[in-house]
Amino acid sequence: MNFLEVATTVSLVFLSTALALILIRIKQGPTTSDRVVGLDLTAIILIGVLCATAVRFSVESLLDVAVALALVIFLGTVALAKFVGRNSS
């Protein structure tokens, strides 16, 4: 195994662990804000997984998917923030 394979494997393991911890946070989150932040973090970690997979297997199209997902997530975050802000006041 070369360095790139080891690095991407380690990063995927860490991202998977972080994803599991975030899913626990989403389930236990006492407030809506905690759940929204957890969902945001989940999406960011999925982007990281896409990027690590793209590097590992040399699939450049996955990077395009990651960029598109980031744009959609940003718009969703803005919409959820507006919704939560409107309901909290």
Rosetta blueprint (number, residue, H / E / L):
1 M L
2 N L
3 F H
4 L H
5 E H
6 V H
7 A H
8 T H
9 T H
10 V H
11 S H
12 L H
13 V H
14 F H
15 L H
16 S H
17 T H
18 A H
19 L H
20 A H
21 L H
22 I H
23 L H
24 I H
25 R H
26 I H
27 K H
28 Q H
29 G L
30 P L
31 T L
32 T H
33 S H
34 D H
35 R H
36 V H
37 V H
38 G H
39 L H
40 D H
41 L H
42 T H
43 A H
44 I H
45 I H
46 L H
47 I H
48 G H
49 V H
50 L H
51 C H
52 A H
53 T H
54 A H
55 V H
56 R H
57 F H
58 S L
59 V L
60 E L
61 S H
62 L H
63 L H
64 D H
65 V H
66 A H
67 V H
68 A H
69 L H
70 A H
71 L H
72 V H
73 I H
74 F H
75 L H
76 G H
77 T H
78 V H
79 A H
80 L H
81 A H
82 K H
83 F H
84 V H
85 G H
86 R H
87 N H
88 S H
89 S L
